[in-house]
Amino acid sequence: MADYHAIGRVTASIRRLLQDRMVSGAAVTAAPPDQTVAGFDGARVNLYLFQVLENASLKNDHGPNRGHPASYGRPPLSLNLRYMMTSHADSEVQPDSDITAQEILGDAMRVLHIFGNRMDTLTLINLAPPALNEPVLDPELSQEYERLKITLHPVSMEDVTKIWSALSEENFRRTVVYEVTVVQIDQTEPTRIAPPVEERRILAVAGRHRPVIERVFVTPPPGQPEAETRVAIGEEITIVATGTAADRLYVQFGRLAPIRVPPSPDGRIRLTLPDAVLPVDYDPVVNQPIPAEARLQPGTLQIRLVGEIDVEGVAGALGRGTGINQPMRVRSNVALMQLVPQVTGVAPGAGNAGTVLTVTGTRLWHPGSTEALVAIGGGTVAIRAPETPGDWANPTPTAVEVPVAEAGLAPLAPADPAYPVAVIVDGARSRASGLGFHLDP
């Protein structure tokens, strides 16, 4: 298996083939085209690797004999190499210098056309000992599964001109491009092997469908529309769904553990958004505390139904197997609501620009929030710890304090309505609470 030397050894093998099979006697170099090669002042052909591309066809191909069939895929790095080939005459200033360069180029192209795709079968026949009769292809490449192929790559004059334009000190020279496929560099990490299958199971389910959530909303008072999709902690939501005829039905909020809910013949499931305790089951009652770092926070809330069905099947190895009965879970689509902070109190209700406003409620702030603001009318103030201890209190999820002056508001006349107060956490804005602050002169 080839290692990181593979690219260089491909170049060396092509150079060795040209040196051995060209009849013009020109030297073969592998150097940047804008450099003079020491010791090669005469006629020569130059190879320059100017582009390396990943082979898309073999990107995920592990290949044969590279590991156990059950092993995790660790395919080798498969590459296509593109070379610029240029020719140089003995002298660049003679009347027939370019004709000589053309003949040398034709000689090199002839060799690659005839012998390029079978380098792995060739030995050196013209080079002096001790190289005589040695393989043309580098021995490290001879054991590769993918055979090297050299093809004349079509390239436009515009593309060639762009390459030579990047060589500011070099004049444009006739160029042909060859593509070599495929060069593979094997991974060196050990391959992980999956354990063999020792038991096979066949399960059958008939007449059951996966649950589908049609809509979700905050449970409204009787007679009110079912339209509110912004919910706060502690409020009840209603999930309208089909396919809920499971043996056990669960509701999952975000990444919290699923909550088992009673069967609902009408396809309407009602439950309260949990705060610090998760009622994971009702029969018998099981309450599970939610760690502070895992509690639901303002922002997009994902809601999913999980149906658990008791299914029958057969399990066994090579024999007929035995009957089994086990639960199988199926998940619904994801429905979205917006979890918003909830403002329940604002104090004081009035004051001047030097007032420190206290807002109380739920989910007003949390340590992981990227942005938390108190909106007073059209102005906002960032929720943060005070720069100087004692200016205002440190924020908590249930109470925050902010200096009113930072909102940049104009004082109100005594008869003017107060500025409404809201809290915005990570883009989720609290619903209108009817609470406000009257900014006095």
C-alpha positions in Angstrom: 0.0 0.0 0.0 1.4 3.4 -1.0 2.1 6.0 1.6 2.7 9.8 1.3 5.6 9.1 -1.1 3.1 8.0 -3.8 2.7 11.3 -5.6 6.5 11.8 -6.0 7.0 8.2 -7.1 4.4 8.6 -9.8 6.3 11.6 -11.2 9.6 9.7 -10.9 8.1 6.7 -12.8 6.9 8.9 -15.7 10.3 10.6 -15.9 12.0 7.2 -15.9 9.7 6.0 -18.7 10.5 9.0 -20.9 14.2 8.7 -20.3 14.2 5.1 -21.3 11.9 5.2 -24.4 12.5 8.6 -26.0 14.7 8.3 -29.1 15.6 12.0 -29.5 18.2 11.8 -26.7 16.6 14.8 -24.9 17.0 14.9 -21.1 13.9 14.7 -18.9 13.5 17.0 -15.9 10.8 17.6 -13.3 11.1 21.2 -12.1 9.0 24.3 -11.9 8.7 25.8 -15.5 10.2 29.2 -14.4 13.4 27.7 -13.0 16.7 26.9 -14.8 17.8 23.4 -14.1 21.4 23.1 -13.2 23.4 20.7 -15.4 20.6 20.6 -18.1 21.5 23.2 -20.6 20.7 21.1 -23.7 17.5 19.8 -25.2 15.0 18.6 -22.6 11.5 17.8 -21.7 10.1 19.2 -18.4 7.3 17.7 -16.3 5.6 19.9 -13.8 2.8 18.7 -11.4 0.6 21.8 -11.3 -2.8 20.4 -10.0 -3.9 17.7 -7.6 -7.6 16.7 -7.5 -9.5 14.2 -5.4 -11.0 11.5 -7.5 -14.7 11.8 -6.9 -15.5 8.2 -8.1 -13.3 6.6 -5.5 -13.9 9.1 -2.7 -15.9 6.6 -0.6 -14.6 3.3 -2.1 -12.8 1.2 0.5 -11.5 -1.1 -2.2 -10.9 -4.8 -2.2 -8.5 -6.5 0.2 -8.2 -3.4 2.3 -9.9 -4.8 5.4 -12.6 -6.9 6.7 -15.9 -6.6 4.8 -17.6 -5.6 8.1 -15.1 -2.9 9.0 -16.0 0.8 9.1 -15.1 2.6 5.9 -11.7 4.2 5.9 -11.1 4.7 2.1 -7.6 5.7 0.9 -7.1 9.2 -0.5 -7.6 8.8 -4.2 -6.0 11.5 -6.4 -5.8 12.6 -10.0 -2.6 14.3 -11.0 -2.3 16.9 -13.8 1.1 17.6 -15.3 2.3 20.4 -17.6 4.8 19.0 -20.2 7.0 21.5 -22.1 10.0 21.0 -24.4 13.2 23.0 -24.8 15.7 23.0 -27.7 19.5 23.2 -27.3 19.3 26.9 -28.1 16.4 29.2 -28.1 17.8 31.7 -30.7 18.5 29.5 -33.7 16.2 29.6 -36.8 15.1 26.0 -36.2 15.0 26.1 -32.4 11.3 25.8 -32.2 11.2 23.0 -34.7 13.6 21.0 -32.6 11.5 21.7 -29.5 8.4 20.4 -31.4 10.2 17.2 -32.4 11.2 16.6 -28.8 7.6 17.2 -27.7 6.4 14.8 -30.3 8.9 12.2 -29.1 7.7 12.5 -25.5 4.0 12.4 -26.5 4.6 9.3 -28.6 6.2 7.5 -25.6 3.3 8.4 -23.2 0.7 7.4 -25.8 2.3 4.0 -26.5 3.6 3.0 -23.1 1.9 5.3 -20.6 -0.9 3.0 -19.7 1.2 -0.2 -19.2 4.1 1.1 -17.2 3.4 -1.7 -14.7 4.4 -4.3 -17.3 7.6 -2.6 -18.6 11.3 -2.8 -17.7 14.1 -0.4 -18.6 15.8 -1.4 -21.8 17.9 1.5 -22.8 19.2 3.1 -19.6 22.7 2.1 -18.5 23.3 -0.5 -15.8 22.5 -0.9 -12.9 19.1 0.5 -14.0 18.9 -1.9 -17.0 16.0 -4.4 -16.7 14.6 -2.8 -13.6 10.8 -2.0 -13.5 9.7 1.3 -15.0 7.0 1.7 -12.3 8.2 2.3 -8.8 7.9 -0.9 -6.8 5.8 0.8 -4.1 3.1 1.5 -6.8 3.2 -2.0 -8.4 0.9 -3.6 -5.7 -1.8 -1.0 -5.9 -5.3 -2.2 -6.9 -6.0 0.8 -9.2 -3.8 0.8 -12.3 -2.1 4.0 -13.3 -3.6 5.6 -16.5 -2.0 8.5 -18.4 -4.2 10.5 -20.7 -3.8 13.6 -22.7 -6.0 16.1 -21.0 -7.9 18.6 -23.1 -7.2 22.1 -22.0 -8.1 25.5 -23.6 -5.7 28.1 -24.6 -7.3 30.4 -22.0 -6.5 28.0 -19.2 -2.9 27.5 -20.4 -2.4 31.3 -20.7 -3.6 31.7 -17.1 -1.0 29.3 -15.8 1.8 31.1 -17.7 0.6 34.5 -16.7 1.2 33.5 -13.1 4.9 33.1 -13.9 5.7 36.7 -14.2 9.4 36.2 -15.1 8.8 33.5 -17.8 7.7 33.8 -21.4 4.8 31.7 -22.7 5.9 28.2 -23.9 4.0 25.5 -25.7 2.3 23.3 -23.2 0.5 20.0 -23.2 -1.4 18.7 -20.1 -1.5 15.0 -19.0 -3.7 13.6 -16.3 -2.7 10.6 -14.3 -5.3 8.5 -12.6 -5.6 7.1 -9.9 -2.9 7.6 -7.2 -4.0 6.3 -3.8 -2.5 7.1 -0.4 -3.6 4.7 2.2 -4.7 5.6 5.7 -2.3 4.6 8.5 -4.8 4.4 11.4 -5.9 0.9 12.4 -9.3 -0.2 10.9 -12.1 -0.8 13.3 -14.1 -4.0 12.8 -17.7 -4.3 13.6 -18.7 -7.4 15.6 -20.4 -10.1 13.6 -24.1 -10.6 13.7 -24.8 -13.4 16.1 -28.6 -13.1 16.3 -31.1 -12.0 13.7 -34.5 -10.6 14.4 -37.6 -10.2 12.2 -40.4 -8.0 13.5 -43.8 -7.5 12.0 -46.2 -4.6 12.5 -49.6 -4.4 10.9 -52.3 -1.7 11.0 -50.2 0.8 12.8 -49.0 4.2 11.5 -46.5 6.6 12.6 -47.9 9.6 14.5 -48.2 12.9 12.6 -48.4 16.3 14.3 -50.8 18.6 12.4 -50.5 21.7 14.6 -49.6 22.9 18.0 -50.7 26.0 20.0 -51.1 27.4 23.5 -54.4 26.0 24.9 -56.7 29.0 24.7 -59.6 29.9 27.1 -63.0 28.6 25.9 -64.3 30.4 22.8 -60.9 31.9 21.9 -59.0 31.1 18.7 -56.4 28.3 18.6 -53.6 30.3 17.1 -51.0 31.3 19.7 -47.7 29.5 19.0 -45.6 31.5 21.5 -45.5 29.6 24.8 -43.9 30.3 28.2 -42.8 27.8 30.8 -45.7 26.5 32.9 -48.3 27.1 30.2 -50.4 24.3 28.7 -50.1 23.5 25.0 -52.4 21.4 22.8 -51.0 19.0 20.1 -53.4 18.0 17.4 -52.2 14.8 15.7 -53.1 11.7 13.8 -51.8 8.1 14.1 -51.7 8.2 17.9 -53.1 4.7 18.4 -50.0 3.4 20.0 -49.7 1.2 23.0 -47.9 4.0 24.7 -47.6 7.6 23.6 -44.9 10.1 24.5 -44.2 13.8 23.9 -40.7 15.0 23.6 -39.6 18.7 24.0 -36.2 19.4 22.5 -33.6 17.1 23.9 -35.5 16.3 27.1 -36.5 12.7 27.9 -40.0 11.8 26.4 -43.0 12.4 28.6 -45.6 9.7 28.6 -49.1 11.0 28.1 -52.5 9.3 28.4 -54.2 8.0 25.3 -56.3 10.6 23.4 -59.1 9.2 21.3 -59.8 12.6 19.7 -56.1 13.1 18.7 -55.7 16.1 21.0 -52.9 15.9 23.6 -52.7 18.6 26.3 -49.7 19.0 28.7 -47.8 21.7 30.5 -44.4 22.9 29.4 -42.0 21.6 32.2 -39.8 23.8 34.2 -37.4 22.0 36.6 -39.3 18.7 36.9 -40.1 16.3 34.1 -43.2 14.1 34.6 -41.8 11.2 32.5 -44.7 8.8 33.4 -48.2 9.0 34.9 -48.8 5.3 35.6 -47.3 5.1 38.1 -46.3 8.7 38.6 -42.6 9.3 37.9 -41.1 12.8 38.2 -37.5 13.3 37.1 -35.6 16.5 38.0 -34.1 18.4 35.1 -30.6 19.7 35.6 -30.3 23.4 35.3 -28.1 23.2 32.2 -30.6 21.0 30.4 -33.8 23.1 31.0 -35.7 24.5 28.1 -34.6 28.0 27.2 -36.1 30.8 25.0 -35.9 30.3 21.3 -37.2 27.7 18.9 -38.8 24.7 20.7 -39.0 21.4 18.9 -41.9 19.1 19.7 -42.2 15.5 18.6 -44.5 12.6 19.4 -43.0 9.2 20.1 -45.3 6.1 19.8 -44.3 2.8 21.4 -45.9 -0.3 19.9 -45.6 -3.9 21.1 -44.6 -6.0 18.1 -44.2 -9.7 17.6 -41.4 -11.4 15.7 -38.8 -14.1 15.5 -35.3 -14.1 16.8 -32.5 -16.6 16.4 -29.2 -17.5 14.7 -29.2 -20.1 11.9 -32.2 -22.1 13.0 -35.9 -21.4 12.8 -35.7 -19.1 15.8 -38.1 -18.4 18.6 -41.1 -16.1 19.0 -40.4 -12.7 20.7 -42.5 -9.8 21.8 -40.8 -6.4 22.2 -41.6 -2.7 22.1 -40.7 -0.6 19.0 -40.7 3.2 18.9 -41.8 5.3 16.0 -41.3 9.1 15.8 -43.5 11.7 14.4 -42.5 14.8 12.4 -41.2 17.8 14.3 -43.5 20.7 15.1 -42.1 24.1 16.1 -43.2 26.7 18.7 -41.4 29.7 20.1 -40.5 29.5 23.8 -40.6 33.0 25.1 -39.6 34.7 28.4 -42.5 35.7 30.6 -42.8 39.1 32.3 -44.9 39.0 35.5 -43.8 42.2 37.3 -42.2 45.6 36.7 -41.0 47.8 39.5 -41.2 50.6 39.9 -44.0 51.5 37.6 -42.7 55.1 37.2 -39.5 57.0 37.7 -36.9 59.2 36.1 -33.9 58.4 33.9 -31.8 57.5 36.9 -34.1 54.6 37.9 -33.0 51.0 38.0 -35.9 49.0 36.7 -36.6 45.5 38.1 -38.3 43.0 35.9 -39.5 39.7 37.3 -40.9 36.6 35.5 -39.6 33.3 34.1 -36.7 32.5 31.7 -35.7 36.2 31.6 -32.0 35.3 31.4 -29.6 32.3 31.4 -25.8 32.0 31.5 -25.7 30.5 28.0 -27.7 33.2 26.2 -26.0 35.1 23.4 -28.2 38.1 23.7 -30.6 39.1 26.5 -32.3 42.6 26.5 -35.0 44.5 28.3 -37.1 46.5 25.8 -38.7 49.7 27.2 -40.8 51.2 24.6 -38.6 51.6 21.5 -35.3 51.3 23.4 -33.4 48.3 24.7 -31.0 47.8 27.5 -28.6 44.8 27.7 -29.1 42.4 30.6 -25.7 42.0 32.3 -23.8 42.0 35.5 -23.1 45.6 36.8 -19.8 47.2 35.9 -19.5 48.5 39.4 -20.9 46.3 42.2 -24.0 47.8 43.7 -25.2 49.6 40.6 -27.8 46.9 40.1 -28.2 43.2 40.9 -26.7 40.4 38.9 -29.3 38.8 36.5 -31.1 35.6 37.4 -33.7 33.6 35.4 -36.5 35.1 37.4 -35.4 38.7 38.0 -33.2 41.2 36.1 -32.3 44.8 36.8 -31.3 47.4 34.2 -30.6 51.2 34.2 -33.4 53.0 32.4 -31.1 55.7 31.2 -29.5 53.3 28.7 -32.8 53.0 26.8 -32.4 56.5 25.5 -36.1 57.4 25.9 -37.8 60.8 26.0 -39.7 61.7 29.3 -43.4 61.3 29.2 -46.2 63.8 30.1 -48.2 62.8 33.1 -51.2 61.9 30.9 -49.1 59.8 28.4 -49.4 56.0 28.6 -46.4 54.2 30.1 -43.7 52.6 27.9 -44.5 48.8 27.5 -41.8 46.6 29.0 -40.7 43.3 27.4 -37.8 40.9 27.6 -35.9 39.5 24.6 -33.7 36.4 25.0 -31.9 35.0 21.9 -34.4 36.5 19.6 -37.5 35.3 21.5 -39.6 38.3 22.8 -42.0 38.0 25.7 -45.7 38.5 24.9 -47.5 41.7 25.8 -48.0 41.7 29.6 -49.8 45.0 30.0 -47.0 46.1 32.3 -45.0 49.2 31.6 -42.8 52.0 32.9 -43.7 55.7 33.0 -40.6 57.8 32.4 -41.0 61.0 34.3 -39.0 64.2 33.6 
